[in-house]
Amino acid sequence: MFKSAISFAVVALLLAAAPAGATDARRNSTVLPEPQPFEQTLTLLGVGFRVTSANQASANEVTIVPTGLSIDNAPIVRRVEGQVERAEVADLDRDGSPEIYVYLRSAAAGAHGSLLAFSANRRKSLSDIYLAPLADHAKASKGYRGQDEFAVVKHRLVRRFPVYKEGDTPGAPSGGTRRLEYRLTKGEASWVLELDRVLAH
């Protein structure tokens, strides 16, 4: 009995001395992997894009260094929410000037996706490509709780995510998958990814 009492006392002291959050981490059986730095160089139509990010959990930045532009090849650095998952180059509007699409995913619950994108404006310099918040489209965003996937498919940017119905628990969506297709258009101040089709699967 005496030895058991000592053992329990030692365990209590060790738990009390543990760093804040350490006991919670022990109770949590799911351990998220450490973010890995991202670095990739992509080239299309003679224009290159070197994409790098430390992929920090907070205060993260993405740097894009273009090559092959006739006027401005200066690096672009942007603060972002989330970490870079991957990047793609494409020429969605088929104008001979490529675009770079950087796909991001938040570290928070739901793993919401987002996009950082630029167009090689007439192969001279990079211009922003704007993607409106999903909440701006009531029909498209109904049942959305994150877990987005982005990809270039033919000449459209495609966004897919599971659809949650009322009463669904986290991680168990029952509404199938929604597919959003965007086309690249020239806006007043920048390029715009315009929602073109909403499909259910």
N, CA and C atoms as an extended XYZ file, in Angstrom:
603
Properties=species:S:1:pos:R:3:atomname:S:1:resname:S:1:resid:I:1 pbc="F F F"
N         0.829       -1.207        0.000 N   MET     1
C         0.000        0.000        0.000 CA  MET     1
C         0.863        1.256        0.000 C   MET     1
N         1.931        1.231        0.816 N   PHE     2
C         2.804        2.392        0.909 CA  PHE     2
C         3.463        2.705       -0.433 C   PHE     2
N         3.948        1.598       -1.120 N   LYS     3
C         4.592        1.791       -2.421 CA  LYS     3
C         3.594        2.339       -3.445 C   LYS     3
N         2.354        1.846       -3.413 N   SER     4
C         1.341        2.323       -4.356 CA  SER     4
C         1.045        3.794       -4.142 C   SER     4
N         0.980        4.198       -2.857 N   ALA     5
C         0.708        5.602       -2.561 CA  ALA     5
C         1.811        6.490       -3.094 C   ALA     5
N         3.072        6.037       -2.947 N   ILE     6
C         4.210        6.803       -3.476 CA  ILE     6
C         4.124        6.908       -4.991 C   ILE     6
N         3.766        5.791       -5.661 N   SER     7
C         3.679        5.802       -7.124 CA  SER     7
C         2.650        6.798       -7.613 C   SER     7
N         1.464        6.810       -6.976 N   PHE     8
C         0.421        7.760       -7.385 CA  PHE     8
C         0.863        9.193       -7.143 C   PHE     8
N         1.604        9.419       -6.057 N   ALA     9
C         2.078       10.772       -5.746 CA  ALA     9
C         3.074       11.250       -6.793 C   ALA     9
N         3.960       10.350       -7.227 N   VAL    10
C         4.955       10.704       -8.248 CA  VAL    10
C         4.271       11.047       -9.564 C   VAL    10
N         3.275       10.242       -9.956 N   VAL    11
C         2.547       10.510      -11.199 CA  VAL    11
C         1.865       11.862      -11.143 C   VAL    11
N         1.250       12.168       -9.978 N   ALA    12
C         0.566       13.452       -9.826 CA  ALA    12
C         1.542       14.611       -9.953 C   ALA    12
N         2.736       14.461       -9.360 N   LEU    13
C         3.732       15.524       -9.455 CA  LEU    13
C         4.209       15.715      -10.885 C   LEU    13
N         4.400       14.614      -11.617 N   LEU    14
C         4.857       14.703      -13.012 CA  LEU    14
C         3.819       15.396      -13.886 C   LEU    14
N         2.530       15.072      -13.682 N   LEU    15
C         1.484       15.710      -14.457 CA  LEU    15
C         1.380       17.185      -14.147 C   LEU    15
N         1.557       17.546      -12.895 N   ALA    16
C         1.482       18.951      -12.501 CA  ALA    16
C         2.618       19.756      -13.099 C   ALA    16
N         3.791       19.112      -13.261 N   ALA    17
C         4.963       19.816      -13.784 CA  ALA    17
C         5.011       19.833      -15.300 C   ALA    17
N         4.109       19.079      -15.949 N   ALA    18
C         4.144       19.017      -17.419 CA  ALA    18
C         3.788       20.365      -18.013 C   ALA    18
N         4.334       20.697      -19.194 N   PRO    19
C         4.018       21.966      -19.858 CA  PRO    19
C         2.534       22.065      -20.162 C   PRO    19
N         2.043       23.305      -20.223 N   ALA    20
C         0.636       23.526      -20.523 CA  ALA    20
C         0.269       22.872      -21.840 C   ALA    20
N        -0.839       22.123      -21.847 N   GLY    21
C        -1.296       21.458      -23.066 CA  GLY    21
C        -0.726       20.076      -23.247 C   GLY    21
N         0.327       19.726      -22.467 N   ALA    22
C         0.943       18.418      -22.658 CA  ALA    22
C        -0.009       17.301      -22.281 C   ALA    22
N        -0.754       17.470      -21.157 N   THR    23
C        -1.681       16.425      -20.746 CA  THR    23
C        -2.810       16.289      -21.753 C   THR    23
N        -3.265       17.424      -22.322 N   ASP    24
C        -4.305       17.349      -23.350 CA  ASP    24
C        -3.810       16.575      -24.553 C   ASP    24
N        -2.541       16.801      -24.939 N   ALA    25
C        -1.966       16.110      -26.097 CA  ALA    25
C        -1.919       14.610      -25.848 C   ALA    25
N        -1.628       14.215      -24.578 N   ARG    26
C        -1.570       12.787      -24.272 CA  ARG    26
C        -2.960       12.164      -24.381 C   ARG    26
N        -3.985       12.928      -23.996 N   ARG    27
C        -5.339       12.392      -24.051 CA  ARG    27
C        -5.828       12.286      -25.484 C   ARG    27
N        -5.287       13.126      -26.360 N   ASN    28
C        -5.719       13.142      -27.754 CA  ASN    28
C        -4.943       12.089      -28.538 C   ASN    28
N        -5.644       11.085      -29.047 N   SER    29
C        -4.967        9.995      -29.745 CA  SER    29
C        -4.550       10.388      -31.157 C   SER    29
N        -5.133       11.469      -31.699 N   THR    30
C        -4.786       11.913      -33.048 CA  THR    30
C        -3.733       13.007      -32.970 C   THR    30
N        -2.535       12.715      -33.450 N   VAL    31
C        -1.445       13.685      -33.431 CA  VAL    31
C        -1.228       14.176      -34.852 C   VAL    31
N        -1.415       15.468      -35.067 N   LEU    32
C        -1.232       16.033      -36.404 CA  LEU    32
C         0.252       16.109      -36.751 C   LEU    32
N         0.640       15.772      -37.983 N   PRO    33
C         2.049       15.871      -38.372 CA  PRO    33
C         2.512       17.313      -38.425 C   PRO    33
N         3.796       17.513      -38.216 N   GLU    34
C         4.366       18.855      -38.304 CA  GLU    34
C         4.274       19.358      -39.744 C   GLU    34
N         3.910       20.636      -39.947 N   PRO    35
C         3.869       21.180      -41.309 CA  PRO    35
C         5.239       21.089      -41.978 C   PRO    35
N         5.239       20.726      -43.248 N   GLN    36
C         6.475       20.614      -43.999 CA  GLN    36
C         6.625       21.810      -44.936 C   GLN    36
N         7.819       22.407      -45.005 N   PRO    37
C         8.026       23.526      -45.935 CA  PRO    37
C         7.683       23.101      -47.360 C   PRO    37
N         7.185       24.047      -48.137 N   PHE    38
C         6.792       23.777      -49.522 CA  PHE    38
C         7.722       24.519      -50.463 C   PHE    38
N         8.168       23.829      -51.508 N   GLU    39
C         8.996       24.455      -52.546 CA  GLU    39
C         8.780       23.716      -53.852 C   GLU    39
N         8.393       24.459      -54.889 N   GLN    40
C         8.166       23.850      -56.196 CA  GLN    40
C         8.340       24.895      -57.285 C   GLN    40
N         8.933       24.493      -58.400 N   THR    41
C         9.075       25.363      -59.565 CA  THR    41
C         8.279       24.763      -60.710 C   THR    41
N         7.388       25.572      -61.291 N   LEU    42
C         6.548       25.117      -62.394 CA  LEU    42
C         6.745       26.044      -63.583 C   LEU    42
N         6.670       25.498      -64.787 N   THR    43
C         6.889       26.279      -66.002 CA  THR    43
C         5.832       25.933      -67.039 C   THR    43
N         5.331       26.965      -67.723 N   LEU    44
C         4.385       26.758      -68.810 CA  LEU    44
C         4.524       27.910      -69.795 C   LEU    44
N         4.571       27.587      -71.066 N   LEU    45
C         4.630       28.589      -72.135 CA  LEU    45
C         5.795       29.558      -71.960 C   LEU    45
N         6.913       29.036      -71.455 N   GLY    46
C         8.118       29.845      -71.316 CA  GLY    46
C         8.163       30.729      -70.085 C   GLY    46
N         7.151       30.662      -69.218 N   VAL    47
C         7.124       31.449      -67.994 CA  VAL    47
C         7.219       30.494      -66.801 C   VAL    47
N         8.112       30.825      -65.856 N   GLY    48
C         8.313       29.966      -64.700 CA  GLY    48
C         7.811       30.612      -63.414 C   GLY    48
N         7.483       29.767      -62.437 N   PHE    49
C         7.026       30.232      -61.126 CA  PHE    49
C         7.673       29.361      -60.055 C   PHE    49
N         8.460       29.979      -59.180 N   ARG    50
C         9.026       29.248      -58.039 CA  ARG    50
C         8.195       29.614      -56.812 C   ARG    50
N         7.537       28.604      -56.230 N   VAL    51
C         6.628       28.804      -55.104 CA  VAL    51
C         7.256       28.216      -53.852 C   VAL    51
N         7.393       29.029      -52.812 N   THR    52
C         7.954       28.549      -51.554 CA  THR    52
C         7.109       29.045      -50.385 C   THR    52
N         7.105       28.251      -49.313 N   SER    53
C         6.427       28.645      -48.080 CA  SER    53
C         6.999       27.827      -46.935 C   SER    53
N         7.181       28.479      -45.787 N   ALA    54
C         7.620       27.749      -44.590 CA  ALA    54
C         6.508       26.869      -44.050 C   ALA    54
N         5.271       27.118      -44.491 N   ASN    55
C         4.096       26.367      -44.034 CA  ASN    55
C         3.959       26.384      -42.514 C   ASN    55
N         4.161       27.541      -41.932 N   GLN    56
C         3.995       27.670      -40.493 CA  GLN    56
C         2.518       27.589      -40.129 C   GLN    56
N         2.260       27.176      -38.895 N   ALA    57
C         0.882       27.011      -38.439 CA  ALA    57
C         0.163       28.348      -38.324 C   ALA    57
N         0.905       29.406      -38.071 N   SER    58
C         0.316       30.743      -38.004 CA  SER    58
C         1.290       31.737      -38.630 C   SER    58
N         0.776       32.904      -39.003 N   ALA    59
C         1.590       33.941      -39.645 CA  ALA    59
C         2.389       33.365      -40.819 C   ALA    59
N         1.716       32.579      -41.632 N   ASN    60
C         2.392       31.944      -42.755 CA  ASN    60
C         2.476       32.892      -43.953 C   ASN    60
N         3.504       32.689      -44.790 N   GLU    61
C         3.707       33.489      -45.991 CA  GLU    61
C         3.976       32.577      -47.178 C   GLU    61
N         3.602       33.059      -48.348 N   VAL    62
C         3.913       32.375      -49.605 CA  VAL    62
C         4.701       33.350      -50.478 C   VAL    62
N         5.805       32.857      -51.054 N   THR    63
C         6.621       33.666      -51.962 CA  THR    63
C         6.568       33.050      -53.355 C   THR    63
N         6.280       33.876      -54.349 N   ILE    64
C         6.257       33.430      -55.744 CA  ILE    64
C         7.260       34.268      -56.524 C   ILE    64
N         8.225       33.593      -57.134 N   VAL    65
C         9.247       34.270      -57.930 CA  VAL    65
C         9.048       33.881      -59.394 C   VAL    65
N         8.613       34.816      -60.238 N   PRO    66
C         8.416       34.496      -61.650 CA  PRO    66
C         9.715       34.618      -62.449 C   PRO    66
N         9.771       33.948      -63.554 N   THR    67
C        10.873       34.099      -64.510 CA  THR    67
C        10.277       34.114      -65.911 C   THR    67
N        10.958       34.800      -66.832 N   GLY    68
C        10.518       34.812      -68.224 CA  GLY    68
C         9.557       35.920      -68.573 C   GLY    68
N         9.226       36.810      -67.604 N   LEU    69
C         8.342       37.931      -67.906 CA  LEU    69
C         9.151       39.084      -68.489 C   LEU    69
N         8.574       39.854      -69.395 N   SER    70
C         9.333       40.869      -70.125 CA  SER    70
C         9.560       42.153      -69.336 C   SER    70
N         8.745       42.429      -68.299 N   ILE    71
C         8.886       43.686      -67.562 CA  ILE    71
C         9.259       43.483      -66.097 C   ILE    71
N         8.510       42.670      -65.363 N   ASP    72
C         8.681       42.593      -63.914 CA  ASP    72
C         8.746       41.141      -63.442 C   ASP    72
N         9.938       40.732      -62.979 N   ASN    73
C        10.121       39.396      -62.412 CA  ASN    73
C        10.404       39.463      -60.907 C   ASN    73
N         9.942       40.531      -60.275 N   ALA    74
C        10.171       40.698      -58.833 CA  ALA    74
C         9.345       39.680      -58.042 C   ALA    74
N         9.891       39.200      -56.915 N   PRO    75
C         9.151       38.245      -56.084 CA  PRO    75
C         7.878       38.877      -55.515 C   PRO    75
N         6.860       38.065      -55.351 N   ILE    76
C         5.623       38.463      -54.682 CA  ILE    76
C         5.526       37.680      -53.383 C   ILE    76
N         5.319       38.383      -52.265 N   VAL    77
C         5.209       37.742      -50.948 CA  VAL    77
C         3.840       38.090      -50.378 C   VAL    77
N         3.079       37.060      -49.959 N   ARG    78
C         1.754       37.286      -49.418 CA  ARG    78
C         1.558       36.519      -48.099 C   ARG    78
N         0.941       37.190      -47.129 N   ARG    79
C         0.503       36.524      -45.907 CA  ARG    79
C        -0.747       35.715      -46.232 C   ARG    79
N        -0.817       34.504      -45.729 N   VAL    80
C        -1.948       33.631      -46.048 CA  VAL    80
C        -2.463       32.950      -44.786 C   VAL    80
N        -3.709       32.494      -44.870 N   GLU    81
C        -4.293       31.670      -43.818 CA  GLU    81
C        -4.178       30.213      -44.253 C   GLU    81
N        -3.416       29.432      -43.493 N   GLY    82
C        -3.261       28.023      -43.834 CA  GLY    82
C        -1.914       27.715      -44.446 C   GLY    82
N        -1.751       26.453      -44.829 N   GLN    83
C        -0.498       25.981      -45.417 CA  GLN    83
C        -0.707       25.578      -46.875 C   GLN    83
N         0.376       25.655      -47.641 N   VAL    84
C         0.313       25.274      -49.053 CA  VAL    84
C         0.255       23.755      -49.169 C   VAL    84
N        -0.746       23.278      -49.901 N   GLU    85
C        -0.842       21.845      -50.199 CA  GLU    85
C        -0.140       21.508      -51.510 C   GLU    85
N        -0.419       22.287      -52.544 N   ARG    86
C         0.224       22.067      -53.837 CA  ARG    86
C        -0.010       23.277      -54.719 C   ARG    86
N         0.589       23.251      -55.909 N   ALA    87
C         0.450       24.357      -56.856 CA  ALA    87
C         0.347       23.787      -58.270 C   ALA    87
N        -0.281       24.562      -59.151 N   GLU    88
C        -0.448       24.157      -60.547 CA  GLU    88
C        -0.288       25.375      -61.454 C   GLU    88
N         0.161       25.128      -62.688 N   VAL    89
C         0.145       26.167      -63.718 CA  VAL    89
C        -0.853       25.763      -64.793 C   VAL    89
N        -1.456       26.767      -65.413 N   ALA    90
C        -2.438       26.511      -66.463 CA  ALA    90
C        -2.593       27.766      -67.312 C   ALA    90
N        -3.351       27.627      -68.387 N   ASP    91
C        -3.728       28.778      -69.220 CA  ASP    91
C        -5.228       28.641      -69.466 C   ASP    91
N        -6.017       28.955      -68.432 N   LEU    92
C        -7.452       28.697      -68.477 CA  LEU    92
C        -8.166       29.478      -69.576 C   LEU    92
N        -7.735       30.718      -69.823 N   ASP    93
C        -8.411       31.521      -70.846 CA  ASP    93
C        -7.754       31.396      -72.209 C   ASP    93
N        -6.720       30.569      -72.293 N   ARG    94
C        -6.053       30.252      -73.565 CA  ARG    94
C        -5.593       31.510      -74.317 C   ARG    94
N        -4.982       32.439      -73.559 N   ASP    95
C        -4.483       33.671      -74.187 CA  ASP    95
C        -2.974       33.655      -74.393 C   ASP    95
N        -2.328       32.506      -74.112 N   GLY    96
C        -0.887       32.402      -74.298 CA  GLY    96
C        -0.070       32.889      -73.119 C   GLY    96
N        -0.735       33.367      -72.056 N   SER    97
C        -0.058       33.807      -70.835 CA  SER    97
C        -0.528       32.932      -69.679 C   SER    97
N         0.364       32.192      -69.039 N   PRO    98
C        -0.063       31.221      -68.027 CA  PRO    98
C        -0.449       31.864      -66.698 C   PRO    98
N        -1.079       31.057      -65.854 N   GLU    99
C        -1.423       31.445      -64.490 CA  GLU    99
C        -0.815       30.440      -63.512 C   GLU    99
N        -0.610       30.900      -62.275 N   ILE   100
C        -0.142       30.038      -61.205 CA  ILE   100
C        -1.251       29.953      -60.154 C   ILE   100
N        -1.598       28.744      -59.748 N   TYR   101
C        -2.640       28.503      -58.752 CA  TYR   101
C        -2.010       27.783      -57.558 C   TYR   101
N        -2.085       28.407      -56.383 N   VAL   102
C        -1.523       27.847      -55.160 CA  VAL   102
C        -2.685       27.478      -54.247 C   VAL   102
N        -2.769       26.199      -53.892 N   TYR   103
C        -3.886       25.692      -53.102 CA  TYR   103
C        -3.495       25.621      -51.631 C   TYR   103
N        -4.326       26.221      -50.780 N   LEU   104
C        -4.052       26.315      -49.349 CA  LEU   104
C        -5.110       25.560      -48.561 C   LEU   104
N        -4.719       25.086      -47.383 N   ARG   105
C        -5.656       24.427      -46.481 CA  ARG   105
C        -5.397       24.898      -45.071 C   ARG   105
N        -6.452       25.294      -44.354 N   SER   106
C        -6.302       25.792      -42.992 CA  SER   106
C        -6.013       24.650      -42.034 C   SER   106
N        -5.319       24.988      -40.935 N   ALA   107
C        -5.002       23.978      -39.930 CA  ALA   107
C        -6.131       23.812      -38.933 C   ALA   107
N        -7.119       24.677      -38.993 N   ALA   108
C        -8.230       24.627      -38.045 CA  ALA   108
C        -9.175       23.478      -38.394 C   ALA   108
N       -10.104       23.233      -37.482 N   ALA   109
C       -11.087       22.173      -37.699 CA  ALA   109
C       -11.854       22.445      -38.987 C   ALA   109
N       -12.062       21.406      -39.784 N   GLY   110
C       -12.745       21.555      -41.058 CA  GLY   110
C       -11.808       21.642      -42.239 C   GLY   110
N       -10.563       22.046      -41.993 N   ALA   111
C        -9.555       22.128      -43.059 CA  ALA   111
C       -10.115       22.854      -44.284 C   ALA   111
N       -10.534       24.104      -44.068 N   HIS   112
C       -11.102       24.883      -45.159 CA  HIS   112
C       -10.033       25.225      -46.197 C   HIS   112
N       -10.413       25.140      -47.457 N   GLY   113
C        -9.484       25.425      -48.536 CA  GLY   113
C        -9.575       26.863      -48.997 C   GLY   113
N        -8.488       27.362      -49.555 N   SER   114
C        -8.470       28.700      -50.143 CA  SER   114
C        -7.455       28.725      -51.279 C   SER   114
N        -7.400       29.850      -51.976 N   LEU   115
C        -6.608       29.926      -53.198 CA  LEU   115
C        -5.812       31.221      -53.242 C   LEU   115
N        -4.565       31.108      -53.707 N   LEU   116
C        -3.739       32.259      -54.046 CA  LEU   116
C        -3.332       32.075      -55.507 C   LEU   116
N        -3.668       33.048      -56.363 N   ALA   117
C        -3.441       32.841      -57.798 CA  ALA   117
C        -3.064       34.153      -58.491 C   ALA   117
N        -2.248       33.999      -59.559 N   PHE   118
C        -1.792       35.151      -60.340 CA  PHE   118
C        -1.753       34.771      -61.814 C   PHE   118
N        -1.956       35.784      -62.655 N   SER   119
C        -1.849       35.606      -64.098 CA  SER   119
C        -0.634       36.359      -64.617 C   SER   119
N         0.078       35.736      -65.561 N   ALA   120
C         1.195       36.415      -66.222 CA  ALA   120
C         0.600       37.338      -67.275 C   ALA   120
N         0.219       38.529      -66.848 N   ASN   121
C        -0.533       39.473      -67.662 CA  ASN   121
C         0.223       39.836      -68.947 C   ASN   121
N        -0.224       39.272      -70.051 N   ARG   122
C         0.423       39.472      -71.358 CA  ARG   122
C         1.914       39.164      -71.308 C   ARG   122
N         2.276       38.242      -70.427 N   ARG   123
C         3.668       37.792      -70.273 CA  ARG   123
C         4.604       38.929      -69.860 C   ARG   123
N         4.027       39.970      -69.228 N   LYS   124
C         4.838       41.120      -68.825 CA  LYS   124
C         5.066       41.161      -67.313 C   LYS   124
N         4.022       40.951      -66.522 N   SER   125
C         4.100       41.002      -65.068 CA  SER   125
C         2.938       40.211      -64.490 C   SER   125
N         2.986       39.953      -63.185 N   LEU   126
C         1.930       39.167      -62.552 CA  LEU   126
C         0.795       40.059      -62.067 C   LEU   126
N        -0.428       39.607      -62.310 N   SER   127
C        -1.630       40.281      -61.828 CA  SER   127
C        -2.424       39.315      -60.961 C   SER   127
N        -3.071       39.847      -59.912 N   ASP   128
C        -3.873       39.012      -59.017 CA  ASP   128
C        -5.056       38.381      -59.746 C   ASP   128
N        -5.397       37.184      -59.307 N   ILE   129
C        -6.633       36.527      -59.729 CA  ILE   129
C        -7.524       36.431      -58.497 C   ILE   129
N        -8.731       36.959      -58.605 N   TYR   130
C        -9.643       37.041      -57.456 CA  TYR   130
C       -10.654       35.899      -57.486 C   TYR   130
N       -10.790       35.231      -56.340 N   LEU   131
C       -11.821       34.214      -56.153 CA  LEU   131
C       -12.728       34.682      -55.023 C   LEU   131
N       -14.004       34.912      -55.325 N   ALA   132
C       -14.945       35.410      -54.324 CA  ALA   132
C       -15.139       34.383      -53.212 C   ALA   132
N       -15.391       34.841      -51.980 N   PRO   133
C       -15.676       33.902      -50.889 CA  PRO   133
C       -16.852       32.999      -51.243 C   PRO   133
N       -16.766       31.759      -50.840 N   LEU   134
C       -17.824       30.807      -51.157 CA  LEU   134
C       -19.162       31.248      -50.572 C   LEU   134
N       -19.117       31.932      -49.436 N   ALA   135
C       -20.349       32.398      -48.785 CA  ALA   135
C       -21.136       33.379      -49.644 C   ALA   135
N       -20.491       33.968      -50.660 N   ASP   136
C       -21.190       34.900      -51.550 CA  ASP   136
C       -22.206       34.194      -52.440 C   ASP   136
N       -22.091       32.867      -52.541 N   HIS   137
C       -22.988       32.080      -53.387 CA  HIS   137
C       -23.814       31.151      -52.487 C   HIS   137
N       -25.049       31.552      -52.200 N   ALA   138
C       -25.879       30.807      -51.247 CA  ALA   138
C       -26.096       29.355      -51.683 C   ALA   138
N       -26.403       29.142      -52.946 N   LYS   139
C       -26.660       27.795      -53.430 CA  LYS   139
C       -25.407       26.929      -53.358 C   LYS   139
N       -24.283       27.493      -53.778 N   ALA   140
C       -23.041       26.729      -53.831 CA  ALA   140
C       -22.501       26.400      -52.444 C   ALA   140
N       -22.743       27.277      -51.478 N   SER   141
C       -22.140       27.099      -50.156 CA  SER   141
C       -23.009       26.327      -49.170 C   SER   141
N       -24.258       26.016      -49.535 N   LYS   142
C       -25.151       25.313      -48.618 CA  LYS   142
C       -24.573       23.943      -48.255 C   LYS   142
N       -24.431       23.687      -46.961 N   GLY   143
C       -23.908       22.406      -46.496 CA  GLY   143
C       -22.398       22.320      -46.484 C   GLY   143
N       -21.723       23.454      -46.747 N   TYR   144
C       -20.259       23.457      -46.794 CA  TYR   144
C       -19.665       23.538      -45.387 C   TYR   144
N       -18.685       22.657      -45.103 N   ARG   145
C       -17.953       22.701      -43.836 CA  ARG   145
C       -16.453       22.476      -44.048 C   ARG   145
N       -15.963       22.789      -45.232 N   GLY   146
C       -14.537       22.636      -45.487 CA  GLY   146
C       -14.202       21.367      -46.254 C   GLY   146
N       -12.937       20.948      -46.123 N   GLN   147
C       -12.398       19.754      -46.800 CA  GLN   147
C       -12.409       19.925      -48.318 C   GLN   147
N       -12.099       21.151      -48.760 N   ASP   148
C       -12.078       21.449      -50.194 CA  ASP   148
C       -10.906       20.761      -50.893 C   ASP   148
N       -11.098       20.519      -52.180 N   GLU   149
C       -10.021       20.087      -53.067 CA  GLU   149
C       -10.109       20.932      -54.334 C   GLU   149
N        -8.974       21.517      -54.745 N   PHE   150
C        -8.917       22.321      -55.969 CA  PHE   150
C        -8.099       21.569      -57.024 C   PHE   150
N        -8.451       21.772      -58.290 N   ALA   151
C        -7.665       21.207      -59.389 CA  ALA   151
C        -8.059       21.883      -60.690 C   ALA   151
N        -7.109       21.970      -61.595 N   VAL   152
C        -7.393       22.442      -62.948 CA  VAL   152
C        -7.851       21.245      -63.769 C   VAL   152
N        -9.038       21.367      -64.351 N   VAL   153
C        -9.583       20.310      -65.201 CA  VAL   153
C        -9.945       20.934      -66.543 C   VAL   153
N        -9.209       20.541      -67.560 N   LYS   154
C        -9.337       21.140      -68.881 CA  LYS   154
C        -9.132       22.647      -68.758 C   LYS   154
N       -10.141       23.452      -69.062 N   HIS   155
C        -9.961       24.905      -69.000 CA  HIS   155
C       -10.843       25.517      -67.924 C   HIS   155
N       -11.013       24.802      -66.825 N   ARG   156
C       -11.765       25.284      -65.686 CA  ARG   156
C       -10.989       24.984      -64.402 C   ARG   156
N       -11.184       25.848      -63.397 N   LEU   157
C       -10.702       25.533      -62.060 CA  LEU   157
C       -11.859       24.864      -61.332 C   LEU   157
N       -11.612       23.677      -60.804 N   VAL   158
C       -12.653       22.886      -60.157 CA  VAL   158
C       -12.410       22.837      -58.652 C   VAL   158
N       -13.483       23.039      -57.893 N   ARG   159
C       -13.440       22.955      -56.433 CA  ARG   159
C       -14.464       21.906      -56.003 C   ARG   159
N       -14.028       20.921      -55.210 N   ARG   160
C       -14.917       19.857      -54.761 CA  ARG   160
C       -14.896       19.790      -53.238 C   ARG   160
N       -16.051       19.477      -52.646 N   PHE   161
C       -16.098       19.298      -51.199 CA  PHE   161
C       -17.333       18.468      -50.821 C   PHE   161
N       -17.264       17.764      -49.683 N   PRO   162
C       -18.426       17.001      -49.223 CA  PRO   162
C       -19.510       17.940      -48.710 C   PRO   162
N       -20.754       17.526      -48.856 N   VAL   163
C       -21.900       18.338      -48.443 CA  VAL   163
C       -22.519       17.747      -47.182 C   VAL   163
N       -22.692       18.602      -46.182 N   TYR   164
C       -23.316       18.186      -44.927 CA  TYR   164
C       -24.793       18.557      -44.934 C   TYR   164
N       -25.622       17.612      -44.508 N   LYS   165
C       -27.031       17.892      -44.300 CA  LYS   165
C       -27.258       18.240      -42.829 C   LYS   165
N       -28.402       18.846      -42.553 N   GLU   166
C       -28.724       19.212      -41.182 CA  GLU   166
C       -28.727       17.978      -40.297 C   GLU   166
N       -28.000       18.039      -39.189 N   GLY   167
C       -27.926       16.914      -38.268 CA  GLY   167
C       -26.707       16.038      -38.463 C   GLY   167
N       -25.979       16.221      -39.578 N   ASP   168
C       -24.759       15.437      -39.799 CA  ASP   168
C       -23.709       15.822      -38.761 C   ASP   168
N       -22.969       14.827      -38.287 N   THR   169
C       -21.903       15.078      -37.333 CA  THR   169
C       -20.604       15.350      -38.077 C   THR   169
N       -19.664       16.058      -37.440 N   PRO   170
C       -18.373       16.339      -38.097 CA  PRO   170
C       -17.694       15.052      -38.574 C   PRO   170
N       -17.231       15.068      -39.807 N   GLY   171
C       -16.558       13.908      -40.375 CA  GLY   171
C       -17.492       12.885      -40.966 C   GLY   171
N       -18.807       13.147      -40.939 N   ALA   172
C       -19.766       12.178      -41.477 CA  ALA   172
C       -20.808       12.875      -42.352 C   ALA   172
N       -20.398       13.478      -43.459 N   PRO   173
C       -21.358       14.152      -44.346 CA  PRO   173
C       -22.201       13.125      -45.095 C   PRO   173
N       -23.467       13.456      -45.316 N   SER   174
C       -24.362       12.507      -45.997 CA  SER   174
C       -24.961       13.095      -47.270 C   SER   174
N       -24.498       14.289      -47.655 N   GLY   175
C       -25.096       14.962      -48.815 CA  GLY   175
C       -24.355       14.793      -50.117 C   GLY   175
N       -23.447       13.821      -50.186 N   GLY   176
C       -22.692       13.624      -51.416 CA  GLY   176
C       -21.576       14.645      -51.583 C   GLY   176
N       -21.212       14.906      -52.816 N   THR   177
C       -20.115       15.838      -53.128 CA  THR   177
C       -20.608       16.916      -54.076 C   THR   177
N       -20.185       18.150      -53.829 N   ARG   178
C       -20.523       19.250      -54.735 CA  ARG   178
C       -19.281       19.656      -55.528 C   ARG   178
N       -19.486       19.918      -56.791 N   ARG   179
C       -18.393       20.309      -57.695 CA  ARG   179
C       -18.703       21.692      -58.263 C   ARG   179
N       -17.787       22.617      -58.038 N   LEU   180
C       -17.931       23.968      -58.567 CA  LEU   180
C       -16.903       24.173      -59.669 C   LEU   180
N       -17.337       24.726      -60.790 N   GLU   181
C       -16.440       24.983      -61.910 CA  GLU   181
C       -16.358       26.486      -62.160 C   GLU   181
N       -15.128       26.997      -62.200 N   TYR   182
C       -14.891       28.427      -62.401 CA  TYR   182
C       -14.181       28.654      -63.735 C   TYR   182
N       -14.534       29.750      -64.399 N   ARG   183
C       -13.811       30.151      -65.612 CA  ARG   183
C       -13.097       31.470      -65.346 C   ARG   183
N       -11.960       31.653      -65.969 N   LEU   184
C       -11.146       32.846      -65.762 CA  LEU   184
C       -11.601       33.954      -66.705 C   LEU   184
N       -11.922       35.125      -66.125 N   THR   185
C       -12.360       36.256      -66.933 CA  THR   185
C       -11.579       37.504      -66.518 C   THR   185
N       -11.576       38.511      -67.371 N   LYS   186
C       -10.890       39.768      -67.086 CA  LYS   186
C       -11.856       40.714      -66.393 C   LYS   186
N       -11.534       41.083      -65.130 N   GLY   187
C       -12.353       42.023      -64.396 CA  GLY   187
C       -11.887       43.445      -64.616 C   GLY   187
N       -12.497       44.382      -63.883 N   GLU   188
C       -12.137       45.788      -64.037 CA  GLU   188
C       -10.728       46.079      -63.525 C   GLU   188
N       -10.394       45.506      -62.355 N   ALA   189
C        -9.090       45.795      -61.747 CA  ALA   189
C        -8.168       44.587      -61.718 C   ALA   189
N        -8.719       43.389      -61.903 N   SER   190
C        -7.890       42.181      -61.836 CA  SER   190
C        -8.602       41.060      -62.572 C   SER   190
N        -7.936       39.936      -62.656 N   TRP   191
C        -8.565       38.746      -63.219 CA  TRP   191
C        -9.511       38.154      -62.172 C   TRP   191
N       -10.577       37.513      -62.649 N   VAL   192
C       -11.609       36.983      -61.755 CA  VAL   192
C       -11.937       35.544      -62.141 C   VAL   192
N       -12.043       34.681      -61.113 N   LEU   193
C       -12.546       33.330      -61.324 CA  LEU   193
C       -14.053       33.374      -61.084 C   LEU   193
N       -14.799       33.237      -62.173 N   GLU   194
C       -16.252       33.388      -62.137 CA  GLU   194
C       -16.911       32.018      -62.051 C   GLU   194
N       -17.820       31.861      -61.073 N   LEU   195
C       -18.507       30.582      -60.915 CA  LEU   195
C       -19.365       30.316      -62.142 C   LEU   195
N       -19.119       29.186      -62.784 N   ASP   196
C       -19.775       28.877      -64.045 CA  ASP   196
C       -20.821       27.768      -63.905 C   ASP   196
N       -20.488       26.724      -63.125 N   ARG   197
C       -21.406       25.605      -62.964 CA  ARG   197
C       -21.327       25.062      -61.543 C   ARG   197
N       -22.485       24.587      -61.042 N   VAL   198
C       -22.563       23.917      -59.743 CA  VAL   198
C       -23.171       22.538      -59.987 C   VAL   198
N       -22.399       21.507      -59.683 N   LEU   199
C       -22.827       20.137      -59.958 CA  LEU   199
C       -22.821       19.315      -58.677 C   LEU   199
N       -23.744       18.375      -58.581 N   ALA   200
C       -23.810       17.483      -57.415 CA  ALA   200
C       -23.465       16.070      -57.862 C   ALA   200
N       -22.796       15.341      -56.958 N   HIS   201
C       -22.433       13.943      -57.247 CA  HIS   201
C       -22.814       13.063      -56.063 C   HIS   201
